[in-house]
Amino acid sequence: MSLVSDLINLDLSDSTKKIIAEYIWIGGSGMDIRSKARTLPGPVSDPSKLPKWNYDGSSTNQAPGEDSEVILYPQAIFKDPFRRGNNILVICDTYTPAGEPIPTNKRAAAAKIFSHPDVVAEVTWYGIEQEYTLLQKDVKWPLGWPVGGFPGPQGPYYCAAGADKAFGRDIVDAHYKACLYAGINISGINGEVMPGQWEFQVGPSVGISAGDEVWAARYILERITEIAGVVLSFDPKPIQGDWNGAGAHTNYSTKSMREDGGYEVIKKAINKLGLRHKEHIAAYGEGNERRLTGRHETADINTFKWGVANRGASIRVGRDTEQAGKGYFEDRRPASNMDPYVVTSMIAETTLLLKP
């Protein structure tokens, strides 16, 4: 296997200017990340310089067999931490041959919202806390848990160290460094409340780049768990019972919120979010009703409430924001399997474009 490792780690720049571009897109379920690679004649740093490509949409539940071609439009470039060198990862969205976004292309609709002058002027910042669970491959049971059994109750595992408390740290650390290498604005990692569950944070990122970076980070994590022989789960409640679920808390601010007097802007924005609570919940991830029960640091799915430093609220405002009179707030409702394009653009649309 040493020869295989040597070949995988070959530095192509020693013998050719050609590079490998891994085109990445989202499949028909909305959570299945697909990719395929192609050779390009030389390094590329601008997605508009990349060729469009196509794939068989009938194999991803995105097109019928008799008219299966879906077109990939390159949208964002990241350095490839697996092939390294000048090789790249390319986040794409998906269109018909006629140039229409296919129904599962959530990025196109988000791009329209983020290009609205009122949204552009407010320079929307996002920080997304992506929780996930690592599962043992053959039994689909959390990493570190006894097969068919349960570990001790929650309490010792959050941000913990030790062989009996932290499971999968090598995967988490490899992912952290790979994201930094790729150019993703990953800002931290930590062990979560349920053993075998972890979190990484992306941001602050502006506008649609937050969605691009979260999807790139998810792809890299899928690849690393593939290598490690571990299954990655974004299920919002992977284990029923007295265990925390998995969310994707979304921190948000606008230019007006970050300036003096911003706290009043924040309160008005939160009131708007309350008016569209049902619409947001419907778009915030499948199976979220299993997580938003009013227990385990959540608000009940049918109730909208906000508070300062309250982790049982739908929207949490930090003590530092209250004291400074400006800053950001956290939408705690999104599930771990949410689409970041949908959530970020919907928050911007409700807070900036909605006229109650």
C-alpha positions in Angstrom: 0.0 0.0 0.0 3.0 2.4 0.3 3.2 2.6 -3.5 -0.5 3.6 -3.6 0.1 6.2 -1.0 3.0 7.5 -2.9 0.9 7.8 -6.1 -2.0 9.5 -4.3 0.5 12.1 -3.0 2.3 12.7 -6.3 3.0 16.4 -6.9 1.8 16.8 -10.4 3.5 20.2 -10.8 6.8 18.4 -11.2 5.7 17.0 -14.6 2.7 18.9 -15.9 0.8 22.2 -15.7 -2.5 20.3 -15.9 -4.7 20.3 -12.7 -7.6 18.2 -11.5 -10.9 20.0 -10.7 -13.4 18.1 -8.5 -16.9 19.4 -9.5 -19.3 19.2 -6.5 -23.1 19.5 -6.5 -26.1 18.6 -4.4 -28.2 15.6 -5.4 -31.9 15.0 -5.5 -32.4 14.4 -1.7 -31.1 17.9 -0.9 -28.4 16.3 1.3 -26.5 13.9 -0.9 -23.3 15.5 -2.1 -22.1 14.3 -5.5 -18.9 15.0 -7.3 -16.8 14.0 -10.3 -13.4 15.1 -11.5 -12.0 16.4 -14.8 -8.5 17.5 -16.0 -8.0 21.2 -16.9 -5.0 22.6 -18.8 -3.7 24.8 -16.0 -4.5 26.5 -12.7 -7.8 28.4 -12.3 -8.8 30.8 -9.5 -12.0 32.4 -11.0 -15.1 30.2 -11.3 -16.2 32.1 -14.3 -13.1 30.8 -16.2 -14.1 27.2 -15.6 -16.1 25.2 -18.2 -19.7 24.2 -17.5 -20.2 20.4 -17.3 -23.0 18.0 -17.2 -24.1 14.8 -15.5 -26.8 12.1 -15.6 -29.7 13.6 -13.5 -31.7 10.4 -13.7 -29.1 8.8 -11.4 -29.5 11.5 -8.8 -33.3 11.7 -8.9 -33.1 15.1 -10.6 -34.2 14.3 -14.2 -36.1 11.7 -16.1 -34.2 9.0 -18.0 -35.5 10.1 -21.4 -34.1 13.7 -20.8 -31.5 13.2 -18.1 -28.8 15.8 -18.8 -28.3 18.4 -16.0 -25.7 21.2 -16.5 -23.2 22.2 -13.8 -22.4 25.9 -13.4 -19.2 26.5 -11.4 -19.8 29.0 -8.6 -17.0 28.8 -6.0 -13.4 27.5 -5.9 -11.5 26.0 -3.0 -8.1 24.4 -2.8 -8.2 20.6 -2.8 -6.8 19.3 0.5 -6.8 15.7 -0.8 -4.9 16.1 -4.1 -3.2 19.4 -3.0 -0.9 21.3 -5.4 -2.9 23.5 -7.8 -5.9 21.1 -7.8 -9.2 22.5 -6.8 -12.7 21.7 -5.4 -15.5 23.5 -7.3 -18.9 24.1 -5.8 -21.5 24.1 -8.6 -25.2 24.6 -8.9 -27.5 22.8 -11.4 -29.5 23.9 -14.5 -31.5 22.5 -17.4 -29.8 22.6 -20.8 -32.1 25.6 -21.5 -30.5 27.5 -18.5 -33.3 27.2 -16.0 -32.4 26.2 -12.4 -33.7 22.7 -11.7 -36.1 22.4 -8.7 -33.4 21.2 -6.3 -31.1 24.1 -7.1 -31.5 26.2 -4.0 -28.5 28.4 -4.7 -30.0 30.2 -7.6 -33.0 31.5 -5.6 -30.6 32.5 -2.8 -28.4 34.4 -5.2 -31.4 36.6 -6.3 -32.1 37.6 -2.7 -28.4 38.3 -1.9 -28.1 40.4 -5.0 -31.0 42.6 -4.0 -29.7 46.2 -3.5 -31.3 46.4 0.0 -29.5 43.2 1.0 -26.2 44.1 -0.6 -26.2 47.4 1.3 -26.5 45.7 4.6 -23.5 43.4 4.2 -25.1 40.3 5.9 -22.7 38.3 8.1 -23.4 34.7 9.0 -21.8 32.3 11.4 -23.1 28.7 11.1 -22.6 26.1 13.8 -22.8 22.8 12.0 -23.4 19.9 14.4 -23.1 16.3 13.1 -22.8 12.7 14.5 -20.2 10.1 13.7 -21.6 6.6 13.4 -19.9 3.1 13.4 -20.0 2.0 9.8 -21.6 -1.5 10.1 -24.1 -0.9 12.9 -25.0 2.8 12.3 -24.6 3.5 16.0 -22.7 6.5 17.4 -18.9 6.2 17.5 -17.7 5.2 21.0 -21.1 3.8 22.1 -21.3 0.1 23.0 -22.9 -1.8 20.2 -26.6 -2.2 21.0 -26.1 -0.3 24.3 -25.8 3.2 25.7 -23.0 5.2 27.3 -23.4 7.1 30.6 -25.8 10.0 30.6 -25.0 13.4 29.0 -22.8 15.7 31.0 -19.2 14.6 30.8 -18.9 14.7 27.0 -19.4 18.4 26.0 -16.0 19.9 25.0 -14.3 17.0 26.9 -11.0 15.1 26.5 -10.3 11.5 27.3 -10.8 8.1 25.7 -14.0 7.5 27.6 -15.5 10.9 26.6 -14.3 12.1 23.2 -14.8 9.8 20.2 -13.5 10.6 16.7 -11.2 13.6 17.5 -8.7 12.5 14.7 -11.5 12.9 12.1 -12.5 16.3 13.6 -9.0 17.7 13.7 -8.2 16.4 10.2 -11.4 18.1 8.9 -10.5 21.4 10.7 -7.1 21.6 9.1 -8.3 20.5 5.7 -10.9 23.3 5.7 -8.3 25.9 6.6 -6.1 24.5 3.8 -9.0 24.7 1.4 -9.7 28.4 2.2 -13.0 27.8 4.0 -13.6 30.4 6.7 -13.9 27.7 9.4 -13.7 29.4 12.8 -13.6 26.6 15.3 -14.6 23.1 16.4 -15.9 21.4 19.6 -17.2 18.2 21.1 -21.0 18.3 21.6 -23.3 17.3 24.4 -24.1 13.8 23.0 -21.1 11.5 22.8 -20.0 10.9 19.2 -21.4 14.3 18.2 -19.3 17.2 17.2 -19.6 20.7 15.8 -17.7 23.0 13.4 -18.3 26.6 12.8 -18.1 28.5 9.5 -18.0 32.3 9.4 -18.3 35.1 9.7 -19.0 34.9 6.0 -20.8 37.4 3.8 -24.0 36.6 1.9 -24.1 33.6 -0.4 -20.5 32.6 0.4 -21.7 31.2 3.8 -23.7 28.6 1.9 -20.8 27.8 -0.5 -18.4 27.4 2.5 -20.8 25.1 4.5 -21.4 22.8 1.5 -17.6 22.7 0.8 -16.9 21.9 4.5 -19.6 19.2 4.4 -18.1 17.6 1.3 -14.6 17.6 2.9 -16.0 15.9 6.0 -17.8 13.3 3.9 -14.5 12.5 2.2 -12.5 12.3 5.5 -15.1 10.0 7.2 -15.0 7.8 4.0 -11.3 7.4 4.5 -11.7 6.7 8.2 -14.5 4.1 7.6 -17.0 6.1 9.7 -20.5 7.1 8.6 -21.4 10.8 8.8 -24.9 11.7 9.9 -26.7 15.1 9.7 -29.9 13.7 11.2 -31.4 16.2 13.6 -32.2 13.6 16.2 -30.1 10.5 15.5 -30.9 8.8 18.8 -34.3 9.1 20.4 -34.6 9.6 24.1 -32.7 11.8 26.6 -30.0 12.9 24.1 -29.4 16.2 22.5 -30.3 16.6 18.8 -28.1 18.1 16.2 -28.7 21.6 14.9 -27.1 24.2 12.7 -27.5 27.4 14.8 -27.2 30.4 12.5 -25.7 33.6 13.8 -26.6 36.7 11.8 -26.0 40.4 11.7 -26.4 43.3 9.3 -24.4 46.5 8.9 -27.1 48.4 10.8 -27.1 45.8 13.6 -23.3 46.1 14.0 -23.4 49.9 14.3 -24.5 52.1 17.3 -28.3 51.6 17.9 -28.1 48.2 16.4 -30.0 46.5 19.3 -33.2 48.2 18.2 -32.6 47.0 14.7 -32.1 43.5 16.0 -35.4 43.6 18.0 -37.3 44.7 14.9 -35.7 41.9 12.8 -36.6 39.3 15.5 -40.2 40.5 15.5 -40.3 40.0 11.7 -38.9 36.5 12.1 -41.7 35.7 14.5 -44.3 36.7 11.9 -42.9 34.1 9.5 -42.2 31.4 12.1 -44.1 28.6 10.3 -42.6 29.4 6.9 -39.1 29.3 8.4 -39.7 26.0 10.3 -41.0 24.4 7.1 -37.7 25.2 5.4 -35.3 24.6 8.3 -34.7 20.8 7.8 -36.5 17.5 7.5 -37.2 15.8 10.8 -36.7 18.9 12.8 -39.9 18.2 14.8 -38.0 15.3 16.5 -35.4 17.8 17.7 -37.4 21.0 18.6 -39.3 19.6 21.5 -38.8 22.3 24.1 -36.2 20.1 25.8 -32.4 19.6 25.3 -31.7 23.3 24.7 -34.5 23.9 22.2 -37.7 25.8 21.9 -40.9 23.9 21.1 -41.4 23.8 17.3 -44.8 25.5 17.5 -43.7 28.3 19.8 -41.6 31.4 18.8 -39.8 33.1 21.6 -36.6 35.0 22.0 -34.4 35.9 24.9 -31.0 37.1 26.1 -28.6 34.2 26.8 -31.6 31.8 26.6 -30.7 28.5 24.9 -34.3 27.4 25.2 -35.4 30.2 22.9 -36.0 30.2 19.1 -33.8 33.3 18.8 -31.0 33.9 21.3 -29.3 37.3 21.8 -25.9 37.2 23.5 -25.2 39.1 26.7 -22.4 41.0 24.9 -24.8 42.2 22.3 -27.3 43.4 24.9 -24.6 45.2 26.8 -22.9 46.8 23.8 -26.3 47.8 22.3 -25.3 46.3 18.9 -24.0 43.0 17.5 -25.7 39.9 16.2 -28.3 37.2 17.2 -28.6 33.5 16.8 -31.4 31.6 15.1 -31.4 28.3 17.0 -34.2 26.7 14.9 -32.3 25.3 11.9 -31.7 21.5 11.9 -28.3 20.0 11.2 -29.6 18.9 7.8 -30.8 22.3 6.7 -29.7 23.8 3.4 -27.5 26.8 4.2 -28.5 28.5 1.0 -32.2 28.3 2.0 -31.7 29.4 5.7 -29.3 32.3 5.1 -31.3 33.8 2.2 -34.6 33.3 4.1 -33.3 35.2 7.1 -32.0 38.0 4.9 -35.3 38.1 3.0 -37.5 38.2 6.2 -35.4 40.7 8.1 -34.5 43.1 5.2 -37.2 42.7 2.5 -40.4 41.8 4.4 -42.7 44.7 4.8 -45.3 43.7 7.5 
